[in-house]
Amino acid sequence: MNIDNQLITADSAKRWIEMLQKQLIRENPSALPNDGIDGIYGAETTEWVTRFQRRKGLYVDGIAGAETLERLRTDIVFYVGGPSGRGVELLQEDLVYFYLSSGTIDGIYGVGTRQSVRDFQTDNNLFVDGEAGPGTLKKMDELLTTLYIQPGDTGSLVRRIQEQLNEQESSSSSVKVDGIYGSATTKAVKEFQEATEQHTDGIAGPVTMNLLDLEAVHPSNTEDITGFLNQNNINFEITEENQTKVNEFKDALSENQAFQNNLPTGSGILENLSVSRISLTNNNLNKEGEVYRLSGTIQHLSSYIYVFALFQNIQDLNMFGFTIVEGDLYESPAKVFTYDVNGEILRDMESTVLELTNAELDVQKEITKTINENSQNFRTASIDLTSCDALLTISAAVFCGLPGVILSGVTIGISFLVLSGVCSYVTFEYFVDAVC
């Protein structure tokens, strides 16, 4: 796929918007001074795309289409003695990502950076000249936006996975770092997937790559978070309800007319159901909130259908939804539908298992990053627990589950698709009035 032959807009996946923003800064280090590379196609990104189009004599619409994307790369060449600054810093950061540099990220294209670029070019069968021009940068961006890699692949992304397999502690696997996804790497990936309770297929998809990333930072787990909250007068509890309660909620959902009216065509019976009671009490503000979450599957001849619903109590349904997956491959179509209690659509998404899983993983990564930055991995009580944003962010981490925590027995991260329909709603809509 030609990564420049596309249209990047506000509705594009985060990684494509980040790629565009990086290109804007490479081309002009003064670009995006406020928002930077945030994955959001907002007013500032639109403004700088517009400026670039106007300056290069392109059609001016603020939208990054194929002509704009290709032209952005045309004039960029980094070399020893050439431009310095933020654009070179981004290049150096990417080289570190691919384990091809141990030097300082200083924005200066010195001999060390040139050698790292040469190594990247060698790994990826590019012309080796030590200059980071359009072809080299395009290949780098292509690898940075790749969502899965499999046996038979070669290059710097394979090298990164091999390095991470050797660093992780979940399994005892170790492999030769040669940039070749052969049988030894496949075996090591399978062992890591088994150790982290993933679907074991030997393919490094978005869930596997995400968990390998997280192994490096050793994120706080659910117990760490809830313990920290409890120490600071915030009680967050998730309790699994017994089968009697599950049956009561099942009946309440099944009898709801809005639910019946919106069942996917060909749906069978509800099964594999569980109900969790989620309660949050902010003793500092004397406020509390509670919600019940039902999740399970619906029998269907040709699709995997996951159902989820939120209740205040058995009598009060707040919302429900379905995730429909038409196959068990990364490229399989996947849809997410979320409805309010009256059956009005709240959310309607259609993509692939790959894209939706990766989008939800991005959310989970941001949660982890925010928690770690604000609370220093919960080693010190540095977070302002009277801050609504901080409280909701931490609550989201517990409710949605940190990346890797909720993956037990899940094929290709399907649980993330289910959670994508409820996490933001519960944490940022449902609990906000109760606890903030």
C-alpha positions as CSV (number, residue, x, y, z in Angstrom):
1,M,0.0,0.0,0.0
2,N,1.2,3.5,-0.9
3,I,0.8,5.3,2.4
4,D,0.7,8.7,0.7
5,N,-2.2,7.6,-1.6
6,Q,-4.9,8.5,0.8
7,L,-7.0,11.2,2.3
8,I,-6.2,12.2,5.9
9,T,-9.0,14.1,7.7
10,A,-10.3,14.6,11.2
11,D,-12.0,11.2,11.0
12,S,-8.8,9.3,10.1
13,A,-7.1,6.8,12.4
14,K,-4.8,8.5,15.0
15,R,-1.6,7.0,13.5
16,W,-2.3,8.6,10.1
17,I,-2.9,12.0,11.6
18,E,0.3,11.6,13.7
19,M,2.2,10.7,10.5
20,L,0.8,13.9,8.8
21,Q,1.8,16.0,11.8
22,K,5.3,14.6,11.8
23,Q,5.7,15.4,8.1
24,L,4.5,19.0,8.7
25,I,7.2,19.4,11.4
26,R,9.9,17.7,9.3
27,E,9.1,20.1,6.4
28,N,9.0,23.1,8.7
29,P,10.3,22.8,12.3
30,S,8.2,25.8,13.3
31,A,4.9,23.9,12.4
32,L,2.4,23.0,15.1
33,P,4.0,25.0,18.0
34,N,1.0,24.4,20.3
35,D,-0.5,21.0,19.8
36,G,2.5,19.2,18.2
37,I,2.0,15.5,17.3
38,D,-1.2,14.7,19.2
39,G,-3.1,12.6,16.7
40,I,-6.0,15.1,16.5
41,Y,-6.8,16.8,13.2
42,G,-7.8,20.1,14.9
43,A,-7.6,23.7,14.0
44,E,-3.8,24.0,14.2
45,T,-3.2,21.0,12.0
46,T,-5.7,22.3,9.5
47,E,-4.0,25.7,9.5
48,W,-0.5,24.3,8.9
49,V,-1.8,22.1,6.1
50,T,-3.4,25.1,4.5
51,R,-0.2,27.1,4.9
52,F,1.8,24.4,3.2
53,Q,-0.6,24.1,0.3
54,R,-0.7,27.8,-0.2
55,R,3.1,28.0,-0.1
56,K,3.6,25.2,-2.6
57,G,0.9,26.3,-5.0
58,L,-1.4,23.3,-4.3
59,Y,-5.2,23.3,-4.1
60,V,-5.9,24.9,-0.7
61,D,-8.5,23.1,1.4
62,G,-6.7,22.2,4.6
63,I,-7.2,18.5,3.9
64,A,-4.2,16.2,3.4
65,G,-4.9,14.3,0.2
66,A,-2.5,12.4,-2.0
67,E,-1.0,15.4,-3.7
68,T,-0.3,17.2,-0.4
69,L,1.1,14.1,1.3
70,E,3.5,13.3,-1.6
71,R,4.6,16.9,-1.9
72,L,5.3,17.1,1.9
73,R,8.0,14.4,1.5
74,T,9.5,15.7,-1.8
75,D,11.5,18.5,-0.3
76,I,12.7,16.8,2.9
77,V,16.3,15.6,3.1
78,F,18.3,15.4,6.3
79,Y,22.1,15.0,6.1
80,V,25.3,15.8,8.0
81,G,25.8,19.5,7.9
82,G,22.2,20.0,6.8
83,P,19.1,21.2,8.7
84,S,18.9,20.8,12.4
85,G,16.2,21.1,15.0
86,R,12.9,19.4,15.7
87,G,12.7,17.6,12.4
88,V,16.0,15.9,13.1
89,E,14.9,15.1,16.6
90,L,11.8,13.3,15.3
91,L,14.1,11.2,13.0
92,Q,16.4,10.4,16.0
93,E,13.4,9.4,18.1
94,D,12.2,7.0,15.3
95,L,15.7,5.5,15.1
96,V,15.6,4.8,18.8
97,Y,12.2,3.2,18.3
98,F,13.8,0.8,15.9
99,Y,16.7,0.1,18.2
100,L,19.1,1.6,15.8
101,S,20.5,4.4,17.9
102,S,22.0,4.8,21.3
103,G,23.0,8.4,20.8
104,T,21.6,11.7,22.1
105,I,18.4,13.1,20.7
106,D,19.7,16.6,20.1
107,G,18.4,17.6,16.7
108,I,21.8,17.6,15.2
109,Y,22.5,15.3,12.2
110,G,25.9,14.1,13.1
111,V,28.0,11.1,12.1
112,G,26.2,8.9,14.7
113,T,22.7,9.7,13.2
114,R,24.1,9.2,9.7
115,Q,25.3,5.7,10.7
116,S,21.9,4.8,12.3
117,V,20.2,5.9,9.1
118,R,22.6,3.7,7.1
119,D,21.7,0.8,9.3
120,F,18.0,1.5,8.8
121,Q,18.5,1.6,5.0
122,T,20.4,-1.7,5.1
123,D,17.7,-3.4,7.2
124,N,15.0,-2.4,4.8
125,N,16.8,-2.9,1.4
126,L,17.0,0.8,0.6
127,F,19.8,2.6,-1.1
128,V,22.5,3.2,1.5
129,D,23.8,6.7,1.6
130,G,23.2,7.8,5.2
131,E,20.9,10.6,4.1
132,A,17.3,10.6,5.3
133,G,15.4,11.6,2.2
134,P,11.9,11.1,1.0
135,G,12.3,7.3,0.4
136,T,13.9,6.6,3.7
137,L,11.4,8.7,5.7
138,K,8.5,7.2,3.8
139,K,9.7,3.6,4.7
140,M,10.1,4.7,8.3
141,D,6.5,6.1,8.4
142,E,5.2,2.9,6.7
143,L,6.7,0.7,9.4
144,L,5.5,3.1,12.2
145,T,1.9,2.8,10.9
146,T,2.0,-1.0,10.4
147,L,-0.4,-2.8,12.7
148,Y,0.7,-6.3,12.3
149,I,3.7,-8.3,11.1
150,Q,4.0,-12.0,10.4
151,P,6.3,-14.8,9.5
152,G,8.3,-14.1,6.3
153,D,8.5,-10.4,6.9
154,T,11.8,-8.6,7.2
155,G,13.1,-5.2,8.2
156,S,13.4,-2.8,11.1
157,L,10.0,-3.5,12.6
158,V,10.9,-7.2,12.9
159,R,14.2,-6.1,14.5
160,R,12.2,-4.1,17.1
161,I,10.0,-7.1,17.9
162,Q,13.0,-9.3,18.3
163,E,14.7,-6.8,20.7
164,Q,11.5,-6.6,22.7
165,L,11.1,-10.4,22.9
166,N,14.6,-10.5,24.4
167,E,13.8,-7.8,26.9
168,Q,10.3,-9.0,28.1
169,E,9.9,-11.1,31.3
170,S,6.6,-12.8,30.7
171,S,8.2,-15.8,28.9
172,S,11.8,-17.1,28.7
173,S,12.1,-16.7,25.0
174,S,15.1,-15.2,23.3
175,V,15.9,-14.8,19.6
176,K,18.7,-13.7,17.3
177,V,18.2,-10.1,16.3
178,D,18.5,-10.2,12.6
179,G,15.4,-8.5,11.2
180,I,14.1,-11.8,9.8
181,Y,10.7,-13.1,11.0
182,G,11.7,-16.8,10.7
183,S,10.7,-19.9,12.7
184,A,12.6,-18.9,15.8
185,T,10.9,-15.5,16.0
186,T,7.5,-17.1,15.3
187,K,8.1,-19.6,18.2
188,A,9.1,-16.8,20.5
189,V,6.0,-14.7,19.7
190,K,3.8,-17.7,20.3
191,E,5.4,-18.3,23.7
192,F,4.9,-14.7,24.6
193,Q,1.3,-14.8,23.5
194,E,0.7,-17.9,25.5
195,A,2.3,-16.4,28.6
196,T,0.2,-13.2,28.3
197,E,-3.0,-15.2,27.6
198,Q,-3.5,-14.0,24.0
199,H,-4.7,-15.9,21.0
200,T,-1.6,-17.9,20.0
201,D,-1.0,-17.5,16.3
202,G,2.6,-16.4,16.0
203,I,1.6,-13.1,14.3
204,A,2.6,-9.9,16.0
205,G,-0.7,-8.0,15.7
206,P,-1.7,-4.8,17.5
207,V,-2.4,-6.6,20.9
208,T,0.9,-8.5,20.8
209,M,2.9,-5.4,19.8
210,N,1.1,-3.3,22.4
211,L,1.9,-5.8,25.2
212,L,5.5,-5.9,24.1
213,D,5.6,-2.1,24.4
214,L,4.1,-2.2,27.9
215,E,6.5,-4.9,29.1
216,A,9.2,-2.3,28.7
217,V,7.5,0.2,31.1
218,H,6.1,-2.3,33.6
219,P,2.7,-0.5,34.0
220,S,0.8,-0.4,37.2
221,N,-1.8,-3.1,37.4
222,T,-5.4,-2.9,38.7
223,E,-4.4,-3.7,42.2
224,D,-1.8,-1.0,42.3
225,I,-4.3,1.6,41.1
226,T,-7.2,0.6,43.5
227,G,-4.7,0.4,46.4
228,F,-3.5,3.9,45.7
229,L,-7.1,5.2,45.4
230,N,-8.1,3.5,48.7
231,Q,-5.2,5.2,50.4
232,N,-6.5,8.5,49.3
233,N,-10.2,8.1,50.3
234,I,-11.3,7.0,46.8
235,N,-13.1,3.6,46.8
236,F,-13.4,1.9,43.4
237,E,-14.8,-1.6,43.5
238,I,-15.8,-4.1,40.8
239,T,-17.8,-7.1,42.0
240,E,-18.9,-10.1,39.9
241,E,-22.6,-10.9,40.5
242,N,-23.9,-14.4,41.1
243,Q,-25.8,-16.4,38.5
244,T,-29.2,-15.4,40.0
245,K,-28.4,-11.8,39.5
246,V,-27.1,-12.5,36.0
247,N,-30.4,-14.2,35.1
248,E,-32.3,-11.2,36.4
249,F,-30.4,-8.7,34.3
250,K,-30.6,-11.1,31.3
251,D,-34.4,-11.2,31.6
252,A,-34.6,-7.4,32.0
253,L,-32.5,-6.8,28.9
254,S,-34.3,-9.5,26.8
255,E,-37.7,-8.0,27.7
256,N,-36.7,-4.5,26.8
257,Q,-38.5,-3.4,23.6
258,A,-35.8,-1.1,22.4
259,F,-33.3,-3.9,22.7
260,Q,-35.5,-6.3,20.8
261,N,-36.1,-3.8,18.1
262,N,-32.4,-3.3,17.5
263,L,-31.1,-6.9,17.7
264,P,-28.9,-7.8,14.7
265,T,-30.7,-9.8,12.0
266,G,-30.3,-13.5,12.6
267,S,-29.6,-13.2,16.4
268,G,-30.2,-16.2,18.6
269,I,-30.1,-16.5,22.4
270,L,-28.0,-14.6,24.8
271,E,-25.2,-16.7,26.3
272,N,-21.9,-16.5,28.2
273,L,-23.2,-13.6,30.2
274,S,-21.6,-12.0,33.2
275,V,-22.6,-9.0,35.3
276,S,-20.3,-6.7,37.2
277,R,-21.3,-4.1,39.7
278,I,-19.0,-1.1,39.5
279,S,-19.1,1.4,42.4
280,L,-17.0,4.5,43.0
281,T,-17.1,6.6,46.2
282,N,-15.2,9.8,46.5
283,N,-15.0,10.3,50.3
284,N,-13.2,13.6,49.9
285,L,-16.4,15.0,48.2
286,N,-19.0,12.7,49.8
287,K,-20.2,11.6,46.5
288,E,-20.7,8.2,45.0
289,G,-21.8,6.4,41.8
290,E,-22.8,2.8,40.9
291,V,-23.5,1.0,37.7
292,Y,-24.0,-2.6,36.5
293,R,-22.3,-3.8,33.4
294,L,-23.6,-6.8,31.5
295,S,-21.5,-8.5,28.8
296,G,-21.8,-11.7,26.8
297,T,-22.5,-13.1,23.3
298,I,-25.4,-13.7,21.1
299,Q,-25.7,-16.9,19.0
300,H,-25.4,-16.3,15.3
301,L,-24.7,-18.6,12.3
302,S,-22.2,-16.4,10.4
303,S,-20.9,-13.7,12.8
304,Y,-19.5,-13.2,16.3
305,I,-21.9,-10.9,18.1
306,Y,-20.9,-9.5,21.5
307,V,-23.5,-7.7,23.6
308,F,-23.0,-5.2,26.4
309,A,-25.4,-3.1,28.5
310,L,-25.3,-0.7,31.5
311,F,-27.9,-0.6,34.2
312,Q,-28.4,1.6,37.2
313,N,-30.3,-1.3,38.7
314,I,-32.3,-4.2,37.2
315,Q,-35.3,-2.0,36.4
316,D,-33.3,0.9,34.9
317,L,-31.4,0.2,31.7
318,N,-29.2,3.1,30.6
319,M,-27.7,1.9,27.3
320,F,-26.9,-1.2,25.4
321,G,-24.9,-2.2,22.3
322,F,-23.5,-4.8,20.0
323,T,-20.1,-5.5,18.5
324,I,-20.5,-7.6,15.3
325,V,-17.4,-9.3,13.9
326,E,-17.7,-11.1,10.6
327,G,-14.8,-13.5,10.8
328,D,-11.7,-14.2,13.0
329,L,-9.0,-12.5,10.9
330,Y,-7.3,-9.2,11.4
331,E,-8.9,-7.9,8.2
332,S,-12.4,-9.1,9.1
333,P,-15.2,-6.5,9.1
334,A,-16.3,-5.3,12.5
335,K,-19.1,-3.0,13.6
336,V,-19.9,-1.3,16.9
337,F,-23.5,-0.1,17.6
338,T,-24.4,1.7,20.9
339,Y,-28.0,2.7,21.8
340,D,-29.6,4.7,24.6
341,V,-32.5,3.3,26.6
342,N,-35.0,4.4,24.0
343,G,-33.2,2.7,21.2
344,E,-31.7,5.9,19.7
345,I,-28.3,5.3,18.2
346,L,-25.4,6.8,20.3
347,R,-22.5,5.4,18.3
348,D,-22.1,3.7,15.0
349,M,-18.7,2.5,13.9
350,E,-17.7,0.3,11.0
351,S,-14.1,-0.8,10.2
352,T,-12.0,-3.9,10.7
353,V,-11.0,-5.9,13.7
354,L,-7.5,-4.6,13.2
355,E,-8.4,-0.9,13.1
356,L,-11.0,-1.0,15.9
357,T,-8.7,-3.0,18.2
358,N,-5.8,-0.6,17.5
359,A,-8.0,2.4,18.2
360,E,-9.0,1.0,21.6
361,L,-5.4,0.1,22.4
362,D,-4.5,3.7,21.7
363,V,-7.0,4.8,24.3
364,Q,-5.7,2.4,26.8
365,K,-2.1,3.6,26.2
366,E,-3.2,7.1,26.8
367,I,-4.8,6.1,30.1
368,T,-1.6,4.4,31.2
369,K,0.5,7.3,30.1
370,T,-1.7,9.8,31.9
371,I,-1.7,7.8,35.1
372,N,2.1,7.3,35.1
373,E,2.8,10.9,34.4
374,N,0.4,12.2,37.0
375,S,1.0,9.8,39.8
376,Q,4.5,8.6,39.2
377,N,3.4,4.9,39.1
378,F,1.5,5.5,42.3
379,R,4.7,5.4,44.4
380,T,4.0,8.9,45.7
381,A,0.6,10.7,46.1
382,S,1.4,13.5,43.6
383,I,-2.0,13.5,41.9
384,D,-4.7,16.0,42.8
385,L,-7.6,13.7,43.8
386,T,-10.0,16.6,43.9
387,S,-9.4,17.0,40.2
388,C,-12.4,15.6,38.2
389,D,-10.2,14.8,35.2
390,A,-7.6,13.0,37.3
391,L,-10.3,11.0,39.1
392,L,-12.1,10.0,35.9
393,T,-8.8,9.0,34.2
394,I,-7.8,6.7,37.0
395,S,-11.4,5.3,37.2
396,A,-11.2,4.6,33.4
397,A,-8.0,2.6,33.9
398,V,-9.7,0.4,36.5
399,F,-13.0,0.0,34.8
400,C,-11.7,-0.5,31.3
401,G,-8.6,-2.4,32.4
402,L,-5.1,-1.5,31.7
403,P,-3.7,-2.9,28.5
404,G,-3.0,-6.6,29.0
405,V,-5.0,-6.9,32.2
406,I,-8.3,-7.7,30.5
407,L,-6.9,-9.9,27.7
408,S,-7.2,-13.3,29.3
409,G,-8.4,-15.8,26.7
410,V,-9.3,-13.2,24.1
411,T,-8.9,-13.7,20.4
412,I,-7.3,-10.8,18.6
413,G,-8.3,-8.3,21.4
414,I,-12.1,-8.7,20.8
415,S,-12.7,-7.5,24.4
416,F,-11.3,-4.2,23.5
417,L,-14.0,-3.8,20.8
418,V,-16.6,-4.6,23.4
419,L,-15.1,-2.2,25.9
420,S,-14.9,0.6,23.2
421,G,-18.6,0.8,23.4
422,V,-18.9,1.3,27.1
423,C,-15.7,2.7,28.7
424,S,-15.8,6.3,27.7
425,Y,-19.6,6.4,28.3
426,V,-19.3,5.1,31.8
427,T,-16.3,6.9,33.0
428,F,-16.7,10.2,31.3
429,E,-20.5,10.5,31.2
430,Y,-22.0,8.2,33.8
431,F,-19.8,8.8,36.8
432,V,-19.0,12.5,36.2
433,D,-22.1,13.8,37.9
434,A,-21.9,11.4,40.7
435,V,-18.3,12.0,41.8
436,C,-17.1,15.3,40.4
